[in-house]
Amino acid sequence: MADDLLIDLPDDKPVPTVATRRRTRMIHVGAVAMGGDAPVSVQSMTTTLTADINATLQQIAQLTAAGCDIVRVAVPSQDDADALPAIAAKSRIPVVADIHFNPKYVFAAIGAGCAGVRVNPGNIKRFDDKVGEIARAAVDHGTGLRIGINAGSLDKRLMEMYRTDPAGALVQSALNEARLFEDVGFHDFAISVKHHDPVIMIQAYRRLSEACDYPLHLGVTEAGPAFQGTIKSSVAFGALLAEGIGDTIRVSLSADPVEEVKVGVKILESLNLRPRQFEIVSCPSCGRAQVDVCTLAEQVTEALKDMTVPIRVAVMGCVVNGPGEAREADLGVASGNGKGQIIAKGQVIRTVPEDEIVETLVTMAHEMAADFAEQGSPQVIV
């Protein structure tokens, strides 16, 4: 592909963000830094039986390929605990063990080499009595912890407060548990205060961010099926991240966990908190469209779904916004009257019949991607 199709902008072009990140303590979950000035990371959780080592590692590989930074695995049984050493050793991303009810699995996970352990104080038996031992084991093995507070498993001592001030009860529970670790000199932990209601969740994280400087793991728990859960998580994460609150995120969907990662990555990309990858810009459906822009956009998206280079492709269906929007992209088409003007680097380079638009865009996008590999990234206009 000719050099003049590349977007050639200065490497130091500033990337706008909505707000300055809230500065928190930095901890490490394996090789991934969390908090401080570290990038906001994306997490997910496997849906396999953890005891099935091969299936779990296969799913972790899929999550890693989708952009997951940290993966959590459930440990409800001894068989699951026994599988942790192999999983932690072979995973390419840090593994966090998810522990409920039985404190012995906390120690098993730390000893197995997991990069982190999520503990739920609300439902672990005699958790307060074990804090000192857990902290010592975590220090000895370099293991990060997350204090995971959920509305559905809140400390029973705070249930009366929860009835009148749910966000306050979540925050109070988190601070109570944090103080137990602080009292034994341990500070290498993140905190989450998850709730199924995005409004309560936002309120809780805002209040928690004012009360402590620990890294915060954002999550809307039990968010629902893919469509509903994506909306709820996007609204809640967008509100908090736009205020600089949040150091790692997990989108909780009743769906394939790969979809959780894709949504999480796209949320961060949309706020310029993660480098943007391939992106489609397309018209909404409207009466001005002179081509079937919905089908065109779907076909181009499907054909380029595996592209990872930061190229923006515009698929526009009329002459009102089409030419201008297409010129803002790395590559685009402004369609109308049965044909499409193909635009690269802001210039119309050819006109093709409508039935050749998809093929032309896909071919040129792949050529641009090849040039990207050889010459470096064409910077995306943000």
C-alpha positions as CSV (number, residue, x, y, z in Angstrom):
1,M,0.0,0.0,0.0
2,A,1.3,3.5,-0.8
3,D,2.8,5.6,2.0
4,D,0.3,8.3,1.4
5,L,-2.5,6.2,2.9
6,L,-0.9,6.3,6.3
7,I,-2.1,8.8,8.9
8,D,1.2,10.6,9.8
9,L,0.8,12.6,13.0
10,P,3.4,13.6,15.7
11,D,4.2,10.8,18.2
12,D,3.7,13.3,21.1
13,K,0.2,14.3,20.2
14,P,-1.6,14.5,23.5
15,V,-4.4,12.1,24.2
16,P,-7.3,13.8,26.0
17,T,-8.8,12.3,29.1
18,V,-11.9,13.3,31.1
19,A,-10.2,13.7,34.5
20,T,-6.9,13.2,36.3
21,R,-6.6,9.7,37.8
22,R,-7.0,9.6,41.6
23,R,-3.6,8.7,43.0
24,T,-3.8,5.5,45.0
25,R,-1.3,3.2,46.6
26,M,0.4,0.8,44.1
27,I,0.2,-2.9,44.7
28,H,1.2,-5.7,42.4
29,V,-0.8,-8.7,41.3
30,G,2.0,-10.8,39.8
31,A,3.5,-8.8,37.0
32,V,0.5,-6.4,36.8
33,A,0.8,-3.1,38.8
34,M,-2.4,-1.8,40.2
35,G,-3.0,1.7,41.5
36,G,-0.5,4.6,41.5
37,D,0.1,5.6,37.9
38,A,-0.4,2.1,36.5
39,P,-2.9,1.7,33.7
40,V,-6.4,0.6,34.6
41,S,-6.4,-3.1,34.2
42,V,-9.2,-5.5,32.9
43,Q,-10.2,-8.6,34.8
44,S,-12.5,-11.5,34.2
45,M,-13.3,-14.8,35.8
46,T,-13.3,-18.3,34.4
47,T,-16.5,-20.3,34.1
48,T,-14.9,-23.7,34.0
49,L,-14.5,-26.0,36.9
50,T,-11.1,-25.0,38.3
51,A,-10.3,-28.6,39.0
52,D,-10.4,-29.2,35.3
53,I,-7.0,-27.8,34.7
54,N,-6.9,-28.1,30.9
55,A,-10.3,-26.5,30.4
56,T,-9.4,-23.7,32.8
57,L,-6.1,-23.0,31.1
58,Q,-7.8,-23.0,27.7
59,Q,-10.3,-20.4,28.8
60,I,-7.6,-18.3,30.4
61,A,-5.8,-18.3,27.1
62,Q,-9.0,-17.1,25.3
63,L,-9.4,-14.3,27.9
64,T,-5.7,-13.4,27.5
65,A,-6.1,-13.1,23.7
66,A,-9.1,-10.8,24.2
67,G,-7.2,-8.4,26.3
68,C,-7.6,-9.6,29.9
69,D,-4.9,-8.6,32.3
70,I,-5.8,-10.5,35.4
71,V,-8.0,-13.7,35.7
72,R,-9.9,-15.0,38.7
73,V,-10.7,-18.6,39.3
74,A,-13.2,-20.0,41.8
75,V,-12.0,-22.3,44.6
76,P,-15.0,-23.8,46.3
77,S,-13.5,-27.3,46.9
78,Q,-10.3,-29.1,47.8
79,D,-10.1,-30.4,44.2
80,D,-10.1,-26.8,43.0
81,A,-7.4,-25.9,45.5
82,D,-5.3,-28.8,44.4
83,A,-5.4,-27.6,40.8
84,L,-4.1,-24.1,41.6
85,P,-0.3,-24.7,41.4
86,A,-0.6,-26.0,37.8
87,I,-2.9,-23.2,36.7
88,A,-0.9,-20.5,38.4
89,A,2.4,-21.8,36.9
90,K,1.1,-22.2,33.3
91,S,-1.2,-19.1,33.0
92,R,0.3,-16.2,31.0
93,I,-1.5,-13.6,33.1
94,P,-1.8,-13.4,36.9
95,V,-4.2,-15.8,38.5
96,V,-6.4,-14.6,41.5
97,A,-8.1,-17.3,43.6
98,D,-11.7,-16.4,44.6
99,I,-12.3,-17.7,48.2
100,H,-15.5,-17.9,50.1
101,F,-16.6,-19.7,53.3
102,N,-13.5,-21.7,54.2
103,P,-10.3,-19.9,55.2
104,K,-8.1,-22.9,54.6
105,Y,-8.4,-22.2,50.8
106,V,-6.9,-18.8,51.3
107,F,-3.7,-20.3,52.6
108,A,-3.8,-23.0,49.9
109,A,-4.1,-20.4,47.2
110,I,-1.2,-18.4,48.6
111,G,1.0,-21.5,48.9
112,A,0.1,-22.5,45.4
113,G,1.7,-19.4,43.9
114,C,-1.4,-17.5,42.9
115,A,-0.6,-13.9,42.2
116,G,-3.6,-12.7,44.3
117,V,-6.4,-13.9,46.5
118,R,-9.9,-12.3,46.7
119,V,-11.4,-12.8,50.2
120,N,-15.0,-12.1,51.1
121,P,-15.0,-11.3,54.8
122,G,-18.8,-11.4,54.9
123,N,-19.0,-15.2,54.4
124,I,-15.6,-16.6,55.5
125,K,-15.9,-18.4,58.8
126,R,-14.0,-16.7,61.7
127,F,-12.3,-14.4,59.1
128,D,-11.3,-11.7,61.6
129,D,-9.3,-14.3,63.7
130,K,-7.3,-15.3,60.6
131,V,-6.3,-11.8,59.4
132,G,-2.8,-11.9,61.0
133,E,-2.0,-15.4,59.6
134,I,-3.3,-14.4,56.1
135,A,-1.2,-11.2,56.1
136,R,2.0,-13.1,57.1
137,A,1.4,-15.8,54.5
138,A,0.8,-13.1,51.8
139,V,4.0,-11.2,52.7
140,D,6.0,-14.4,52.7
141,H,4.8,-15.3,49.2
142,G,4.5,-11.8,47.7
143,T,0.7,-12.2,47.2
144,G,-1.7,-9.3,46.7
145,L,-5.1,-9.5,48.3
146,R,-8.5,-8.0,47.4
147,I,-11.1,-7.3,50.1
148,G,-14.3,-8.0,48.2
149,I,-17.4,-6.6,49.7
150,N,-20.7,-7.6,48.1
151,A,-24.2,-6.5,49.0
152,G,-25.4,-10.1,48.9
153,S,-22.9,-11.3,51.5
154,L,-22.5,-8.3,53.8
155,D,-21.3,-8.6,57.3
156,K,-24.5,-9.3,59.3
157,R,-23.4,-6.7,61.9
158,L,-24.1,-4.1,59.3
159,M,-27.4,-5.2,58.0
160,E,-29.4,-2.6,59.9
161,M,-27.3,0.1,58.5
162,Y,-27.7,-1.4,55.0
163,R,-31.5,-1.0,55.1
164,T,-31.2,2.8,55.4
165,D,-27.8,3.5,53.8
166,P,-26.7,0.6,51.5
167,A,-23.7,2.5,50.1
168,G,-22.6,3.5,53.5
169,A,-22.8,0.0,54.8
170,L,-20.7,-1.4,52.0
171,V,-18.0,1.3,52.6
172,Q,-18.1,0.7,56.4
173,S,-17.6,-3.0,55.9
174,A,-14.7,-2.4,53.6
175,L,-13.0,0.0,56.0
176,N,-13.6,-2.3,59.0
177,E,-11.8,-5.1,57.2
178,A,-9.0,-2.8,55.9
179,R,-8.3,-1.7,59.5
180,L,-7.8,-5.3,60.5
181,F,-5.1,-5.7,58.0
182,E,-3.6,-2.3,58.8
183,D,-3.4,-3.3,62.5
184,V,-1.0,-6.1,61.5
185,G,1.0,-3.9,59.2
186,F,-0.3,-5.2,55.9
187,H,-1.3,-2.8,53.1
188,D,-0.9,-4.8,49.8
189,F,-4.6,-5.0,49.0
190,A,-7.2,-3.6,46.8
191,I,-10.9,-3.1,47.8
192,S,-14.2,-3.6,46.0
193,V,-17.7,-2.6,47.1
194,K,-19.9,-4.1,44.5
195,H,-23.7,-3.7,44.2
196,H,-26.2,-4.7,41.5
197,D,-27.7,-1.2,41.4
198,P,-25.3,1.2,39.5
199,V,-26.5,4.2,41.5
200,I,-25.7,2.6,44.9
201,M,-22.4,1.2,43.4
202,I,-21.3,4.7,42.2
203,Q,-22.2,6.2,45.6
204,A,-20.2,3.6,47.5
205,Y,-17.1,3.9,45.4
206,R,-17.2,7.7,45.6
207,R,-17.4,7.6,49.4
208,L,-14.7,4.9,49.6
209,S,-12.3,6.9,47.4
210,E,-12.6,9.8,49.8
211,A,-12.0,7.6,52.9
212,C,-8.9,5.6,51.8
213,D,-6.1,5.5,49.2
214,Y,-6.2,1.8,48.4
215,P,-6.6,0.8,44.8
216,L,-10.2,0.2,43.9
217,H,-11.6,-2.7,41.9
218,L,-14.8,-1.5,40.1
219,G,-17.7,-3.9,39.5
220,V,-21.4,-4.0,39.2
221,T,-22.2,-7.4,40.6
222,E,-25.0,-9.5,39.1
223,A,-25.3,-7.0,36.3
224,G,-27.4,-9.4,34.2
225,P,-27.3,-10.8,30.6
226,A,-25.0,-9.3,28.0
227,F,-27.1,-6.4,26.9
228,Q,-28.4,-5.2,30.3
229,G,-25.1,-5.9,32.0
230,T,-23.1,-4.0,29.4
231,I,-25.3,-1.0,29.8
232,K,-25.2,-1.0,33.6
233,S,-21.5,-1.6,33.8
234,S,-20.7,1.1,31.1
235,V,-22.9,3.7,33.0
236,A,-21.3,2.9,36.4
237,F,-17.7,2.6,35.2
238,G,-18.0,5.6,32.9
239,A,-19.2,7.8,35.8
240,L,-16.5,6.7,38.1
241,L,-13.6,6.5,35.7
242,A,-14.6,10.0,34.4
243,E,-13.9,11.2,37.9
244,G,-10.6,9.5,38.1
245,I,-11.9,6.7,40.4
246,G,-11.0,3.1,39.6
247,D,-7.8,1.1,39.2
248,T,-9.1,-2.2,37.8
249,I,-12.4,-3.3,36.4
250,R,-14.4,-6.4,35.9
251,V,-17.6,-6.4,33.8
252,S,-19.9,-9.1,35.3
253,L,-22.1,-10.6,32.6
254,S,-24.3,-13.7,32.3
255,A,-22.3,-14.5,29.2
256,D,-19.1,-15.9,27.9
257,P,-16.3,-14.2,29.9
258,V,-14.6,-13.3,26.7
259,E,-17.5,-10.9,26.2
260,E,-16.8,-9.4,29.6
261,V,-13.2,-8.6,28.6
262,K,-14.3,-7.1,25.2
263,V,-16.7,-4.8,26.9
264,G,-14.2,-3.8,29.6
265,V,-11.5,-3.1,27.1
266,K,-13.8,-1.0,25.0
267,I,-15.0,1.0,28.0
268,L,-11.3,1.9,28.7
269,E,-10.6,2.7,25.1
270,S,-13.6,5.0,24.9
271,L,-12.2,7.1,27.8
272,N,-8.7,7.0,26.4
273,L,-7.6,5.0,29.4
274,R,-6.3,2.2,27.1
275,P,-4.7,2.6,23.7
276,R,-7.5,2.4,21.1
277,Q,-7.5,-0.6,18.8
278,F,-9.5,-1.2,15.6
279,E,-12.7,0.8,15.6
280,I,-15.7,1.1,13.3
281,V,-17.5,4.5,13.0
282,S,-20.8,4.2,11.3
283,C,-24.1,6.1,10.7
284,P,-27.1,5.5,12.8
285,S,-30.1,4.3,10.7
286,C,-32.1,7.3,9.4
287,G,-34.2,8.4,6.4
288,R,-31.3,10.2,4.7
289,A,-29.3,7.0,4.1
290,Q,-29.0,6.1,0.4
291,V,-27.5,2.7,1.0
292,D,-28.1,-0.1,3.5
293,V,-25.5,1.3,6.0
294,C,-26.5,-1.1,8.8
295,T,-25.7,-4.1,6.7
296,L,-22.5,-2.5,5.3
297,A,-21.3,-1.7,8.9
298,E,-22.1,-5.2,10.1
299,Q,-20.2,-6.8,7.1
300,V,-17.1,-4.6,7.5
301,T,-17.1,-5.3,11.3
302,E,-17.4,-9.0,10.9
303,A,-14.7,-9.1,8.2
304,L,-12.3,-7.1,10.3
305,K,-13.2,-8.5,13.8
306,D,-9.8,-10.0,14.3
307,M,-7.8,-6.8,13.5
308,T,-5.8,-5.5,16.4
309,V,-4.0,-2.5,15.0
310,P,-5.4,1.0,15.9
311,I,-7.2,1.8,12.6
312,R,-10.5,3.7,12.5
313,V,-12.8,2.8,9.6
314,A,-15.8,5.0,8.9
315,V,-18.9,3.5,7.1
316,M,-21.2,6.4,6.2
317,G,-24.5,6.2,4.4
318,C,-25.2,9.7,3.0
319,V,-23.8,13.0,2.0
320,V,-24.7,15.0,5.1
321,N,-22.1,13.8,7.5
322,G,-20.5,11.1,5.4
323,P,-17.6,12.9,3.8
324,G,-16.6,14.8,6.9
325,E,-16.7,11.8,9.2
326,A,-14.9,9.6,6.7
327,R,-12.1,12.1,6.4
328,E,-11.7,12.0,10.2
329,A,-11.0,8.3,10.1
330,D,-7.9,6.4,8.8
331,L,-10.1,4.9,6.1
332,G,-13.7,5.3,5.2
333,V,-16.5,5.4,2.7
334,A,-19.1,8.0,2.0
335,S,-22.0,6.2,0.2
336,G,-24.9,7.3,-1.9
337,N,-26.7,6.7,-5.2
338,G,-25.4,3.2,-5.5
339,K,-21.7,3.9,-5.1
340,G,-19.2,4.8,-2.5
341,Q,-16.3,7.3,-2.3
342,I,-13.3,5.6,-0.6
343,I,-11.4,8.0,1.5
344,A,-7.9,7.5,3.0
345,K,-5.8,10.2,4.8
346,G,-8.6,12.6,4.3
347,Q,-8.6,12.3,0.5
348,V,-11.0,10.6,-1.9
349,I,-8.9,8.1,-3.7
350,R,-11.5,6.2,-5.7
351,T,-15.2,5.6,-6.3
352,V,-16.6,2.1,-6.3
353,P,-20.0,0.5,-6.9
354,E,-22.0,-0.2,-3.8
355,D,-21.5,-4.0,-4.1
356,E,-17.7,-3.5,-4.0
357,I,-17.6,-1.2,-0.9
358,V,-17.1,-4.0,1.7
359,E,-14.4,-5.8,-0.3
360,T,-12.5,-2.6,-1.0
361,L,-12.5,-1.4,2.6
362,V,-11.5,-4.8,3.9
363,T,-8.6,-5.1,1.4
364,M,-7.4,-1.6,2.1
365,A,-7.6,-2.1,5.9
366,H,-5.5,-5.2,5.7
367,E,-2.9,-3.3,3.5
368,M,-2.9,-0.5,6.0
369,A,-2.4,-3.0,8.8
370,A,0.6,-4.5,7.0
371,D,2.1,-1.0,6.7
372,F,1.5,-0.5,10.4
373,A,3.6,-3.5,11.1
374,E,6.5,-2.2,9.0
375,Q,6.3,1.6,9.7
376,G,4.6,2.0,13.1
377,S,1.1,3.0,14.1
378,P,-0.9,5.5,12.2
379,Q,-2.2,7.6,15.1
380,V,-5.9,7.5,15.6
381,I,-7.7,10.8,15.8
382,V,-9.4,11.0,19.2
